[in-house]
Amino acid sequence: MNNLRIGIGFDIHRLVPGRKLMLGGVDIPYEKGALGHSDADVVLHALIDALLGAAGAPDIGELFPDTDPQYKGIPGAFLLQKTLDILKKKNVQIQNIDIIILIEKPKILPFKAAIRAKLCGLTGLQEDCVGLKAKTMEGLGDIGAGNAVACQCSVLARKL
């Protein structure tokens, strides 16, 4: 029996003035931030959904709904910890994660090492098990116009 599991996650948020831009648990200095009920960290939200998918668990919207006041402004790192607790109970172990951040500005390269280090710290994975890339949208759509940020994430996990 093959115990490997794949999970895929995606998140997108509008960028607006007056909000922080949190990516992978790192506060990125920028004139706009992601609008959302929680901290709107697209990286952690996409990762959470990918992990939940790999574990065969309900998605982030079911477990941590934006209609619940207890999640107002909550850090994505807190939600990730709750998700990791679910994986532990289900005996699912993360093997690696691969992340693509879709954003026009700011450039992510200066922050990649900090984001990867934060993700390793949060998940307990070694650096070579965390893939992190950033792409622009070449000026296309809301992301390309600088009005949104998105993230796609895939996870390989193993059922113990």
Secondary structure, DSSP 8 states (H G I E B T S, - for coil): ---EEEEEEEEEEEEEETS-EEETTEEE--SEEE-SSS---HHHHHHHHHHHHHHT---HHHHS-TT-GGGTT--HHHHHHHHHHHHHHTTEEEEEEEEEEE-SSS-SGGGHHHHHHHHHHHH---GGGEEEEEE--TT-HHHHTTSEEEEEEEEEEEE-
